[in-house]
Amino acid sequence: MMFAAAAAALIVAIFLGLIRAYLGPTIYDRILAGNMIGTMTVILIAVHGFLAGRPEFLDIALVYALINFIGTIAILKYFRFKDLGHAGTDKGREEVEDDA
Amino acid sequence: MMQRKPILRVTSKVFMPFILIFALYVQFHGDFGPGGGFQAGVIFGSSFILYALIFGLHDAKLVLPSVVLEVMAALGVLIYAGTGVVSFFTGDNFLNYNSLAHDPLHGQHYGILIVELGVGLTVFAAMTLIFYTFAGRGR
């Protein structure tokens, strides 16, 4: 019962995040909403694992957290540099450009 | 530019070995829990994708050149198909694990392990190559 209530609360929170992702005036609101939905999903997977009596689901939750982290970094980098492979190191480490 | 982001750099450096260890755990624990070759390959590749995101495609290609990845992608398929062909020599069907060892149970065990290794290798190489190609457009 406790886990079911937690799962219901998490689903409500995910819907709130979806609304923010849809309404979000700036791109950063949407990215933050997406990141929050990801975090909620991690907890939802863990809660579902305990709800269904299969604690192995924690492994899947770990993987989801990892992919969420890398995905958020990739999206932020794409919107900042418009280029995923960019590092400022392609022409040598000394030529670090200014943060515009 | 990413040199000015010390938190991201340090975090990814600290995370990378744990991601690799977790990928190996998923790979070799796949027959008891959730996981297997495909998932392990994706997790293994995601650590190198993280490295390429933080330190740039140029540095990532110094660590893991595209040529090595192309060879690894083909090698995984070769391991998979080779495991299947081995059972031909004892007069069994393609990919019949029972003939890999004297005890059919051990044969199943080795067969699944080797085939999953091939799958993981190919998926890791393919995922990283897709990212290299995608991030390297227009240069």
gemmi code that builds the backbone of each chain (N, CA, C; Angstrom):
import gemmi

chains = {
    "A": [
        ("MET", (0.837, -1.216, 0.000), (0.000, 0.000, 0.000), (0.860, 1.249, 0.000)),
        ("MET", (1.915, 1.224, 0.813), (2.820, 2.377, 0.881), (3.480, 2.630, -0.471)),
        ("PHE", (3.937, 1.539, -1.116), (4.607, 1.687, -2.408), (3.624, 2.150, -3.474)),
        ("ALA", (2.367, 1.667, -3.395), (1.368, 2.089, -4.381), (1.105, 3.585, -4.261)),
        ("ALA", (0.993, 4.087, -3.007), (0.775, 5.524, -2.817), (1.955, 6.312, -3.357)),
        ("ALA", (3.187, 5.812, -3.112), (4.378, 6.505, -3.617), (4.376, 6.529, -5.135)),
        ("ALA", (3.977, 5.403, -5.761), (3.935, 5.352, -7.219), (2.910, 6.330, -7.765)),
        ("ALA", (1.725, 6.411, -7.116), (0.698, 7.357, -7.578), (1.206, 8.789, -7.482)),
        ("ALA", (1.876, 9.120, -6.359), (2.413, 10.472, -6.199), (3.449, 10.770, -7.269)),
        ("LEU", (4.277, 9.786, -7.598), (5.309, 9.995, -8.616), (4.689, 10.223, -9.983)),
        ("ILE", (3.592, 9.489, -10.282), (2.946, 9.670, -11.582), (2.348, 11.071, -11.679)),
        ("VAL", (1.747, 11.551, -10.563), (1.226, 12.925, -10.558), (2.360, 13.914, -10.801)),
        ("ALA", (3.505, 13.688, -10.140), (4.653, 14.596, -10.306), (5.154, 14.571, -11.740)),
        ("ILE", (5.136, 13.388, -12.380), (5.582, 13.300, -13.775), (4.644, 14.098, -14.674)),
        ("PHE", (3.323, 14.040, -14.381), (2.391, 14.822, -15.196), (2.629, 16.316, -15.014)),
        ("LEU", (2.927, 16.740, -13.773), (3.256, 18.154, -13.561), (4.490, 18.535, -14.378)),
        ("GLY", (5.485, 17.648, -14.396), (6.676, 17.899, -15.196), (6.366, 17.998, -16.673)),
        ("LEU", (5.456, 17.122, -17.146), (5.056, 17.173, -18.560), (4.413, 18.508, -18.892)),
        ("ILE", (3.555, 19.002, -17.967), (2.903, 20.297, -18.210), (3.952, 21.394, -18.312)),
        ("ARG", (4.962, 21.343, -17.416), (6.009, 22.370, -17.461), (6.816, 22.253, -18.747)),
        ("ALA", (7.067, 21.016, -19.206), (7.820, 20.840, -20.448), (7.033, 21.376, -21.638)),
        ("TYR", (5.688, 21.277, -21.571), (4.873, 21.775, -22.673), (4.764, 23.297, -22.630)),
        ("LEU", (4.604, 23.861, -21.427), (4.378, 25.306, -21.310), (5.673, 26.104, -21.304)),
        ("GLY", (6.763, 25.438, -20.852), (8.010, 26.131, -20.538), (8.381, 27.246, -21.485)),
        ("PRO", (8.488, 28.471, -21.009), (8.766, 29.575, -21.923), (10.168, 29.495, -22.527)),
        ("THR", (11.151, 29.072, -21.759), (12.502, 28.997, -22.310), (12.911, 27.538, -22.483)),
        ("ILE", (14.016, 27.359, -23.240), (14.503, 25.997, -23.501), (14.991, 25.357, -22.205)),
        ("TYR", (15.465, 26.172, -21.265), (16.021, 25.605, -20.029), (14.921, 25.053, -19.134)),
        ("ASP", (13.723, 25.679, -19.191), (12.588, 25.109, -18.455), (12.272, 23.711, -18.964)),
        ("ARG", (12.304, 23.588, -20.298), (11.980, 22.283, -20.881), (13.042, 21.242, -20.524)),
        ("ILE", (14.332, 21.650, -20.582), (15.399, 20.695, -20.250), (15.280, 20.275, -18.793)),
        ("LEU", (15.005, 21.243, -17.918), (14.878, 20.930, -16.492), (13.681, 20.009, -16.246)),
        ("ALA", (12.577, 20.277, -16.988), (11.404, 19.417, -16.829), (11.714, 17.998, -17.292)),
        ("GLY", (12.449, 17.899, -18.410), (12.815, 16.573, -18.896), (13.702, 15.838, -17.913)),
        ("ASN", (14.659, 16.572, -17.341), (15.547, 15.970, -16.343), (14.765, 15.510, -15.122)),
        ("MET", (13.773, 16.331, -14.718), (12.976, 15.978, -13.541), (12.122, 14.742, -13.813)),
        ("ILE", (11.549, 14.683, -15.026), (10.768, 13.496, -15.387), (11.664, 12.260, -15.336)),
        ("GLY", (12.917, 12.421, -15.813), (13.836, 11.298, -15.756), (14.107, 10.841, -14.338)),
        ("THR", (14.331, 11.810, -13.436), (14.590, 11.454, -12.037), (13.390, 10.743, -11.426)),
        ("MET", (12.173, 11.282, -11.734), (10.959, 10.641, -11.215), (10.839, 9.219, -11.751)),
        ("THR", (11.223, 9.035, -13.016), (11.114, 7.703, -13.608), (12.066, 6.727, -12.922)),
        ("VAL", (13.268, 7.223, -12.558), (14.210, 6.363, -11.838), (13.564, 5.856, -10.542)),
        ("ILE", (12.959, 6.791, -9.778), (12.347, 6.386, -8.509), (11.138, 5.494, -8.773)),
        ("LEU", (10.402, 5.802, -9.858), (9.217, 4.991, -10.180), (9.621, 3.555, -10.504)),
        ("ILE", (10.730, 3.400, -11.245), (11.197, 2.040, -11.561), (11.569, 1.313, -10.272)),
        ("ALA", (12.269, 2.021, -9.360), (12.673, 1.379, -8.104), (11.443, 1.001, -7.280)),
        ("VAL", (10.474, 1.924, -7.205), (9.249, 1.650, -6.427), (8.492, 0.486, -7.035)),
        ("HIS", (8.419, 0.475, -8.380), (7.716, -0.637, -9.038), (8.416, -1.963, -8.760)),
        ("GLY", (9.766, -1.923, -8.695), (10.497, -3.143, -8.387), (10.099, -3.707, -7.040)),
        ("PHE", (9.986, -2.815, -6.029), (9.595, -3.297, -4.701), (8.116, -3.662, -4.660)),
        ("LEU", (7.302, -2.927, -5.461), (5.861, -3.216, -5.508), (5.626, -4.602, -6.079)),
        ("ALA", (6.401, -4.958, -7.110), (6.216, -6.258, -7.754), (7.057, -7.333, -7.091)),
        ("GLY", (7.790, -6.988, -6.025), (8.596, -7.985, -5.340), (9.807, -8.440, -6.113)),
        ("ARG", (10.306, -7.573, -7.022), (11.498, -7.918, -7.791), (12.541, -6.822, -7.615)),
        ("PRO", (13.377, -6.905, -6.577), (14.339, -5.829, -6.328), (15.418, -5.721, -7.397)),
        ("GLU", (15.495, -6.679, -8.359), (16.489, -6.542, -9.439), (16.232, -5.294, -10.274)),
        ("PHE", (15.014, -4.738, -10.157), (14.701, -3.542, -10.927), (15.617, -2.385, -10.562)),
        ("LEU", (16.290, -2.463, -9.411), (17.220, -1.396, -9.020), (18.335, -1.247, -10.040)),
        ("ASP", (18.766, -2.366, -10.655), (19.786, -2.292, -11.701), (19.304, -1.424, -12.855)),
        ("ILE", (18.042, -1.658, -13.258), (17.480, -0.891, -14.374), (17.381, 0.582, -13.998)),
        ("ALA", (17.009, 0.851, -12.717), (16.926, 2.238, -12.270), (18.294, 2.905, -12.346)),
        ("LEU", (19.353, 2.167, -11.971), (20.711, 2.722, -12.059), (21.053, 3.086, -13.504)),
        ("VAL", (20.757, 2.172, -14.424), (21.048, 2.433, -15.834), (20.267, 3.648, -16.315)),
        ("TYR", (18.990, 3.740, -15.892), (18.179, 4.871, -16.329), (18.752, 6.187, -15.822)),
        ("ALA", (19.218, 6.194, -14.552), (19.823, 7.410, -14.007), (21.059, 7.803, -14.804)),
        ("LEU", (21.849, 6.796, -15.170), (23.070, 7.055, -15.944), (22.747, 7.652, -17.299)),
        ("ILE", (21.792, 7.028, -18.019), (21.451, 7.507, -19.356), (20.827, 8.900, -19.274)),
        ("ASN", (20.049, 9.142, -18.210), (19.429, 10.456, -18.009), (20.508, 11.526, -17.855)),
        ("PHE", (21.534, 11.217, -17.057), (22.644, 12.141, -16.823), (23.350, 12.472, -18.134)),
        ("ILE", (23.712, 11.427, -18.887), (24.460, 11.642, -20.128), (23.584, 12.374, -21.148)),
        ("GLY", (22.295, 12.006, -21.206), (21.398, 12.656, -22.145), (21.229, 14.138, -21.864)),
        ("THR", (21.101, 14.482, -20.569), (20.961, 15.903, -20.225), (22.209, 16.673, -20.612)),
        ("ILE", (23.388, 16.094, -20.343), (24.631, 16.768, -20.723), (24.693, 16.959, -22.229)),
        ("ALA", (24.271, 15.923, -22.987), (24.321, 16.015, -24.451), (23.388, 17.104, -24.953)),
        ("ILE", (22.153, 17.178, -24.392), (21.205, 18.193, -24.855), (21.731, 19.586, -24.535)),
        ("LEU", (22.240, 19.763, -23.301), (22.762, 21.077, -22.914), (23.926, 21.477, -23.804)),
        ("LYS", (24.814, 20.508, -24.090), (25.969, 20.823, -24.917), (25.532, 21.192, -26.326)),
        ("TYR", (24.505, 20.463, -26.846), (24.047, 20.770, -28.200), (23.485, 22.183, -28.262)),
        ("PHE", (22.702, 22.590, -27.235), (22.114, 23.922, -27.301), (23.131, 25.003, -27.033)),
        ("ARG", (24.233, 24.667, -26.345), (25.248, 25.665, -26.053), (26.185, 25.848, -27.236)),
        ("PHE", (26.626, 24.758, -27.870), (27.668, 24.823, -28.895), (27.160, 24.482, -30.287)),
        ("LYS", (25.932, 23.931, -30.418), (25.396, 23.451, -31.692), (26.317, 22.398, -32.309)),
        ("ASP", (27.029, 21.650, -31.489), (27.976, 20.674, -32.012), (28.335, 19.719, -30.874)),
        ("LEU", (28.050, 18.417, -31.078), (28.257, 17.472, -29.984), (29.717, 17.098, -29.799)),
        ("GLY", (30.534, 17.205, -30.848), (31.913, 16.754, -30.734), (32.883, 17.842, -30.340)),
        ("HIS", (32.343, 19.028, -30.050), (33.187, 20.180, -29.793), (33.827, 20.082, -28.420)),
        ("ALA", (35.109, 20.524, -28.298), (35.726, 20.565, -26.973), (36.652, 21.746, -26.807)),
        ("GLY", (36.907, 22.485, -27.895), (37.916, 23.535, -27.795), (39.320, 22.986, -27.807)),
        ("THR", (39.435, 21.667, -27.959), (40.757, 21.063, -27.946), (41.189, 20.617, -29.336)),
        ("ASP", (40.305, 20.826, -30.317), (40.607, 20.256, -31.629), (41.835, 20.892, -32.260)),
        ("LYS", (42.118, 22.142, -31.911), (43.286, 22.798, -32.489), (44.420, 22.869, -31.474)),
        ("GLY", (44.314, 22.142, -30.375), (45.370, 22.180, -29.363), (44.840, 22.759, -28.081)),
        ("ARG", (45.358, 22.269, -26.971), (44.821, 22.629, -25.679), (45.029, 24.093, -25.320)),
        ("GLU", (46.027, 24.749, -25.935), (46.354, 26.118, -25.521), (45.309, 27.107, -26.002)),
        ("GLU", (44.688, 26.795, -27.166), (43.776, 27.761, -27.773), (42.386, 27.654, -27.179)),
        ("VAL", (42.257, 27.877, -25.887), (40.932, 27.831, -25.268), (40.250, 29.168, -25.506)),
        ("GLU", (39.102, 29.096, -26.169), (38.418, 30.348, -26.491), (37.646, 30.860, -25.290)),
        ("ASP", (37.246, 32.113, -25.390), (36.504, 32.730, -24.285), (35.096, 32.176, -24.209)),
        ("ASP", (34.579, 32.083, -23.011), (33.188, 31.692, -22.828), (32.294, 32.851, -23.218)),
        ("ALA", (31.681, 32.769, -24.365), (30.849, 33.897, -24.811), (29.468, 33.786, -24.196)),
    ],
    "B": [
        ("MET", (36.624, 25.086, -24.440), (35.435, 25.628, -23.781), (34.990, 24.715, -22.656)),
        ("MET", (34.995, 23.391, -22.952), (34.644, 22.473, -21.878), (35.720, 22.472, -20.799)),
        ("GLN", (36.915, 23.027, -21.109), (37.936, 23.130, -20.069), (37.501, 24.054, -18.939)),
        ("ARG", (36.547, 24.929, -19.235), (36.075, 25.855, -18.214), (34.982, 25.258, -17.344)),
        ("LYS", (34.691, 23.972, -17.540), (33.615, 23.335, -16.767), (34.221, 22.263, -15.865)),
        ("PRO", (34.859, 22.680, -14.768), (35.577, 21.688, -13.954), (34.661, 20.660, -13.310)),
        ("ILE", (33.418, 21.052, -12.964), (32.528, 20.092, -12.296), (32.207, 18.940, -13.236)),
        ("LEU", (31.873, 19.279, -14.490), (31.548, 18.232, -15.458), (32.748, 17.344, -15.714)),
        ("ARG", (33.929, 17.978, -15.845), (35.125, 17.195, -16.156), (35.424, 16.213, -15.030)),
        ("VAL", (35.418, 16.733, -13.776), (35.769, 15.878, -12.643), (34.717, 14.790, -12.458)),
        ("THR", (33.426, 15.178, -12.609), (32.368, 14.188, -12.419), (32.491, 13.050, -13.427)),
        ("SER", (32.725, 13.421, -14.693), (32.793, 12.356, -15.701), (34.026, 11.495, -15.491)),
        ("LYS", (35.137, 12.121, -15.045), (36.341, 11.314, -14.780), (36.087, 10.330, -13.651)),
        ("VAL", (35.361, 10.787, -12.603), (35.087, 9.891, -11.476), (34.110, 8.802, -11.890)),
        ("PHE", (33.133, 9.161, -12.754), (32.078, 8.207, -13.111), (32.568, 7.096, -14.032)),
        ("MET", (33.508, 7.423, -14.929), (33.822, 6.489, -16.025), (34.181, 5.077, -15.559)),
        ("PRO", (35.106, 4.905, -14.592), (35.416, 3.528, -14.195), (34.219, 2.787, -13.626)),
        ("PHE", (33.346, 3.488, -12.894), (32.172, 2.814, -12.330), (31.200, 2.407, -13.433)),
        ("ILE", (31.076, 3.248, -14.455), (30.199, 2.880, -15.573), (30.741, 1.629, -16.259)),
        ("LEU", (32.073, 1.578, -16.444), (32.660, 0.413, -17.110), (32.458, -0.847, -16.267)),
        ("ILE", (32.670, -0.718, -14.947), (32.475, -1.873, -14.058), (31.019, -2.321, -14.100)),
        ("PHE", (30.086, -1.352, -14.102), (28.668, -1.707, -14.121), (28.301, -2.401, -15.425)),
        ("ALA", (28.926, -1.939, -16.534), (28.672, -2.596, -17.814), (29.150, -4.042, -17.771)),
        ("LEU", (30.321, -4.273, -17.176), (30.823, -5.645, -17.085), (29.925, -6.490, -16.180)),
        ("TYR", (29.407, -5.872, -15.096), (28.465, -6.584, -14.221), (27.220, -6.993, -14.979)),
        ("VAL", (26.666, -6.054, -15.764), (25.465, -6.383, -16.540), (25.774, -7.462, -17.564)),
        ("GLN", (26.995, -7.405, -18.131), (27.367, -8.392, -19.151), (27.421, -9.805, -18.561)),
        ("PHE", (28.127, -9.956, -17.441), (28.391, -11.305, -16.944), (27.356, -11.770, -15.930)),
        ("HIS", (26.467, -10.869, -15.502), (25.406, -11.256, -14.582), (24.101, -11.422, -15.332)),
        ("GLY", (24.154, -11.275, -16.669), (22.935, -11.220, -17.462), (22.100, -12.484, -17.396)),
        ("ASP", (22.733, -13.648, -17.092), (21.932, -14.873, -17.063), (21.244, -15.075, -15.721)),
        ("PHE", (21.512, -14.225, -14.724), (20.821, -14.338, -13.428), (19.850, -13.186, -13.184)),
        ("GLY", (20.139, -12.010, -13.696), (19.287, -10.843, -13.447), (18.997, -10.133, -14.752)),
        ("PRO", (18.451, -8.918, -14.665), (18.211, -8.159, -15.885), (19.532, -7.761, -16.518)),
        ("GLY", (19.613, -7.875, -17.813), (20.837, -7.493, -18.497), (21.132, -8.437, -19.636)),
        ("GLY", (22.362, -8.397, -20.102), (22.758, -9.196, -21.238), (23.719, -8.422, -22.112)),
        ("GLY", (24.005, -8.999, -23.270), (25.018, -8.409, -24.127), (24.636, -7.044, -24.658)),
        ("PHE", (23.392, -6.898, -25.104), (23.000, -5.623, -25.720), (23.074, -4.486, -24.710)),
        ("GLN", (22.473, -4.698, -23.542), (22.459, -3.648, -22.522), (23.870, -3.318, -22.073)),
        ("ALA", (24.706, -4.349, -21.886), (26.078, -4.111, -21.455), (26.835, -3.315, -22.505)),
        ("GLY", (26.606, -3.654, -23.784), (27.277, -2.903, -24.837), (26.865, -1.446, -24.844)),
        ("VAL", (25.572, -1.185, -24.636), (25.096, 0.198, -24.619), (25.717, 0.956, -23.439)),
        ("ILE", (25.768, 0.317, -22.258), (26.330, 1.002, -21.089), (27.821, 1.238, -21.291)),
        ("PHE", (28.523, 0.229, -21.824), (29.961, 0.371, -22.085), (30.192, 1.508, -23.080)),
        ("GLY", (29.357, 1.559, -24.133), (29.513, 2.622, -25.109), (29.161, 3.977, -24.540)),
        ("SER", (28.186, 4.029, -23.609), (27.772, 5.328, -23.080), (28.893, 5.977, -22.285)),
        ("SER", (29.791, 5.176, -21.693), (30.905, 5.789, -20.970), (31.839, 6.504, -21.946)),
        ("PHE", (32.065, 5.900, -23.120), (32.929, 6.567, -24.100), (32.207, 7.751, -24.739)),
        ("ILE", (30.866, 7.651, -24.867), (30.111, 8.792, -25.375), (30.221, 9.960, -24.394)),
        ("LEU", (30.145, 9.645, -23.087), (30.314, 10.689, -22.068), (31.693, 11.325, -22.191)),
        ("TYR", (32.716, 10.487, -22.391), (34.076, 11.007, -22.542), (34.157, 11.938, -23.753)),
        ("ALA", (33.544, 11.508, -24.867), (33.597, 12.330, -26.069), (32.819, 13.625, -25.888)),
        ("LEU", (31.730, 13.584, -25.108), (30.945, 14.804, -24.881), (31.749, 15.810, -24.069)),
        ("ILE", (32.477, 15.333, -23.056), (33.161, 16.251, -22.153), (34.490, 16.697, -22.743)),
        ("PHE", (35.264, 15.769, -23.292), (36.622, 16.094, -23.721), (36.742, 16.301, -25.223)),
        ("GLY", (35.657, 16.120, -25.962), (35.700, 16.390, -27.384), (35.947, 15.134, -28.203)),
        ("LEU", (35.457, 15.190, -29.447), (35.565, 14.024, -30.325), (37.019, 13.699, -30.643)),
        ("HIS", (37.846, 14.746, -30.760), (39.248, 14.535, -31.126), (39.969, 13.702, -30.077)),
        ("ASP", (39.781, 14.062, -28.800), (40.438, 13.314, -27.722), (39.876, 11.906, -27.600)),
        ("ALA", (38.553, 11.772, -27.819), (37.955, 10.436, -27.721), (38.513, 9.517, -28.799)),
        ("LYS", (38.786, 10.094, -29.991), (39.330, 9.256, -31.067), (40.787, 8.902, -30.811)),
        ("LEU", (41.475, 9.690, -29.969), (42.825, 9.278, -29.569), (42.760, 8.072, -28.644)),
        ("VAL", (41.740, 8.040, -27.760), (41.595, 6.908, -26.848), (41.138, 5.675, -27.601)),
        ("LEU", (40.144, 5.848, -28.475), (39.498, 4.712, -29.141), (39.287, 5.076, -30.609)),
        ("PRO", (40.241, 4.772, -31.486), (40.107, 5.186, -32.889), (38.959, 4.475, -33.582)),
        ("SER", (38.445, 5.110, -34.643), (37.313, 4.528, -35.374), (37.683, 3.179, -35.985)),
        ("VAL", (38.966, 3.039, -36.391), (39.379, 1.787, -37.042), (39.222, 0.618, -36.075)),
        ("VAL", (39.641, 0.843, -34.810), (39.508, -0.218, -33.801), (38.047, -0.596, -33.622)),
        ("LEU", (37.166, 0.421, -33.618), (35.743, 0.149, -33.419), (35.170, -0.641, -34.581)),
        ("GLU", (35.614, -0.295, -35.816), (35.099, -1.038, -36.974), (35.511, -2.497, -36.890)),
        ("VAL", (36.779, -2.736, -36.477), (37.237, -4.129, -36.347), (36.447, -4.844, -35.254)),
        ("MET", (36.180, -4.113, -34.118), (35.462, -4.743, -33.009), (34.033, -5.089, -33.404)),
        ("ALA", (33.388, -4.202, -34.180), (32.009, -4.468, -34.602), (31.940, -5.743, -35.430)),
        ("ALA", (32.945, -5.920, -36.315), (32.946, -7.130, -37.131), (33.326, -8.349, -36.295)),
        ("LEU", (34.246, -8.150, -35.335), (34.720, -9.268, -34.514), (33.593, -9.862, -33.674)),
        ("GLY", (32.691, -8.998, -33.177), (31.582, -9.495, -32.370), (30.682, -10.417, -33.168)),
        ("VAL", (30.363, -10.013, -34.402), (29.527, -10.858, -35.258), (30.245, -12.164, -35.559)),
        ("LEU", (31.586, -12.056, -35.748), (32.373, -13.265, -36.034), (32.321, -14.227, -34.854)),
        ("ILE", (32.419, -13.689, -33.615), (32.356, -14.552, -32.423), (31.000, -15.245, -32.358)),
        ("TYR", (29.948, -14.456, -32.605), (28.588, -15.030, -32.550), (28.444, -16.156, -33.566)),
        ("ALA", (28.785, -15.842, -34.833), (28.592, -16.842, -35.884), (29.553, -18.005, -35.693)),
        ("GLY", (30.772, -17.707, -35.217), (31.754, -18.765, -35.011), (31.293, -19.756, -33.967)),
        ("THR", (30.651, -19.254, -32.895), (30.103, -20.155, -31.874), (29.063, -21.084, -32.477)),
        ("GLY", (28.278, -20.541, -33.418), (27.287, -21.387, -34.067), (27.932, -22.435, -34.953)),
        ("VAL", (29.013, -22.030, -35.640), (29.638, -22.948, -36.599), (30.359, -24.080, -35.868)),
        ("VAL", (30.877, -23.790, -34.636), (31.618, -24.813, -33.891), (30.770, -26.061, -33.699)),
        ("SER", (29.452, -25.866, -33.478), (28.613, -27.043, -33.220), (28.397, -27.875, -34.480)),
        ("PHE", (28.713, -27.329, -35.662), (28.652, -28.147, -36.872), (29.609, -29.336, -36.794)),
        ("PHE", (30.806, -29.073, -36.162), (31.867, -30.083, -36.208), (31.513, -31.324, -35.404)),
        ("THR", (30.544, -31.210, -34.482), (30.122, -32.401, -33.750), (28.798, -32.928, -34.283)),
        ("GLY", (28.377, -32.428, -35.441), (27.191, -32.959, -36.084), (25.882, -32.440, -35.536)),
        ("ASP", (25.925, -31.259, -34.885), (24.704, -30.683, -34.326), (24.213, -29.544, -35.199)),
        ("ASN", (23.095, -28.949, -34.768), (22.546, -27.816, -35.502), (23.359, -26.562, -35.243)),
        ("PHE", (23.083, -25.511, -36.053), (23.714, -24.207, -35.860), (23.317, -23.650, -34.492)),
        ("LEU", (24.309, -23.162, -33.738), (24.100, -22.540, -32.419), (23.518, -23.518, -31.405)),
        ("ASN", (23.848, -24.793, -31.530), (23.429, -25.758, -30.517), (24.505, -25.799, -29.433)),
        ("TYR", (24.174, -25.173, -28.281), (25.204, -25.012, -27.239), (25.568, -26.338, -26.589)),
        ("ASN", (24.686, -27.335, -26.660), (24.919, -28.581, -25.927), (26.209, -29.258, -26.342)),
        ("SER", (26.661, -28.998, -27.565), (27.825, -29.718, -28.064), (29.121, -28.977, -27.771)),
        ("LEU", (29.061, -27.855, -27.048), (30.284, -27.080, -26.818), (31.152, -27.698, -25.732)),
        ("ALA", (30.568, -28.491, -24.841), (31.346, -29.150, -23.800), (30.823, -30.566, -23.654)),
        ("HIS", (31.529, -31.379, -22.864), (31.089, -32.764, -22.692), (29.752, -32.827, -21.959)),
        ("ASP", (29.605, -31.948, -20.954), (28.352, -31.874, -20.205), (27.443, -30.858, -20.892)),
        ("PRO", (26.223, -31.233, -21.314), (25.352, -30.268, -22.005), (25.083, -29.008, -21.185)),
        ("LEU", (24.990, -29.156, -19.839), (24.731, -27.983, -18.993), (25.888, -26.999, -19.085)),
        ("HIS", (27.137, -27.516, -19.003), (28.299, -26.641, -19.148), (28.347, -26.036, -20.541)),
        ("GLY", (27.948, -26.844, -21.541), (27.938, -26.336, -22.903), (26.994, -25.159, -23.052)),
        ("GLN", (25.798, -25.278, -22.478), (24.842, -24.150, -22.503), (25.455, -22.915, -21.860)),
        ("HIS", (26.108, -23.137, -20.701), (26.692, -22.018, -19.949), (27.737, -21.292, -20.794)),
        ("TYR", (28.703, -22.066, -21.340), (29.757, -21.439, -22.154), (29.147, -20.784, -23.383)),
        ("GLY", (28.198, -21.447, -24.019), (27.627, -20.913, -25.245), (26.988, -19.561, -25.026)),
        ("ILE", (26.150, -19.461, -23.971), (25.476, -18.188, -23.704), (26.501, -17.112, -23.398)),
        ("LEU", (27.530, -17.473, -22.597), (28.551, -16.491, -22.211), (29.275, -15.948, -23.438)),
        ("ILE", (29.685, -16.857, -24.337), (30.483, -16.428, -25.494), (29.621, -15.622, -26.461)),
        ("VAL", (28.385, -16.089, -26.694), (27.516, -15.387, -27.631), (27.192, -13.986, -27.111)),
        ("GLU", (26.928, -13.888, -25.792), (26.631, -12.572, -25.225), (27.850, -11.647, -25.316)),
        ("LEU", (29.054, -12.233, -25.199), (30.269, -11.433, -25.358), (30.345, -10.843, -26.757)),
        ("GLY", (30.019, -11.667, -27.766), (30.018, -11.169, -29.133), (28.996, -10.069, -29.336)),
        ("VAL", (27.794, -10.280, -28.787), (26.738, -9.266, -28.915), (27.184, -7.963, -28.265)),
        ("GLY", (27.746, -8.077, -27.045), (28.176, -6.873, -26.338), (29.237, -6.119, -27.097)),
        ("LEU", (30.191, -6.843, -27.658), (31.283, -6.209, -28.414), (30.728, -5.442, -29.604)),
        ("THR", (29.830, -6.094, -30.362), (29.294, -5.453, -31.558), (28.445, -4.236, -31.194)),
        ("VAL", (27.606, -4.376, -30.162), (26.729, -3.264, -29.802), (27.552, -2.082, -29.294)),
        ("PHE", (28.577, -2.374, -28.481), (29.445, -1.302, -27.987), (30.093, -0.559, -29.146)),
        ("ALA", (30.678, -1.306, -30.087), (31.363, -0.669, -31.207), (30.386, 0.112, -32.067)),
        ("ALA", (29.201, -0.470, -32.324), (28.243, 0.194, -33.203), (27.711, 1.475, -32.565)),
        ("MET", (27.381, 1.416, -31.248), (26.854, 2.605, -30.567), (27.885, 3.733, -30.584)),
        ("THR", (29.149, 3.410, -30.266), (30.173, 4.441, -30.230), (30.429, 4.994, -31.635)),
        ("LEU", (30.400, 4.106, -32.642), (30.614, 4.577, -34.019), (29.481, 5.489, -34.461)),
        ("ILE", (28.227, 5.151, -34.086), (27.095, 6.011, -34.449), (27.290, 7.395, -33.840)),
        ("PHE", (27.734, 7.428, -32.558), (27.948, 8.726, -31.938), (29.083, 9.476, -32.631)),
        ("TYR", (30.189, 8.778, -32.941), (31.320, 9.435, -33.631), (30.845, 10.053, -34.928)),
        ("THR", (30.063, 9.282, -35.706), (29.613, 9.771, -37.008), (28.670, 10.958, -36.834)),
        ("PHE", (27.771, 10.830, -35.840), (26.776, 11.877, -35.628), (27.443, 13.164, -35.144)),
        ("ALA", (28.393, 13.036, -34.202), (29.036, 14.225, -33.650), (30.084, 14.795, -34.597)),
        ("GLY", (30.549, 13.984, -35.556), (31.629, 14.457, -36.434), (31.142, 15.020, -37.748)),
        ("ARG", (29.823, 15.291, -37.868), (29.312, 15.857, -39.106), (29.926, 17.230, -39.351)),
        ("GLY", (30.218, 17.531, -40.606), (30.652, 18.869, -40.959), (32.030, 19.238, -40.440)),
        ("ARG", (32.920, 18.241, -40.315), (34.303, 18.583, -39.953), (35.270, 17.673, -40.692)),
    ],
}
model = gemmi.Model(1)
for chain_id, residues in chains.items():
    chain = gemmi.Chain(chain_id)
    for i, (resn, *xyz) in enumerate(residues, 1):
        res = gemmi.Residue()
        res.name, res.seqid = resn, gemmi.SeqId(i, " ")
        for name, pos in zip(("N", "CA", "C"), xyz):
            atom = gemmi.Atom()
            atom.name, atom.element = name, gemmi.Element(name[0])
            atom.pos, atom.b_iso = gemmi.Position(*pos), 0.0
            res.add_atom(atom)
        chain.add_residue(res)
    model.add_chain(chain)
structure = gemmi.Structure()
structure.add_model(model)
structure.setup_entities()
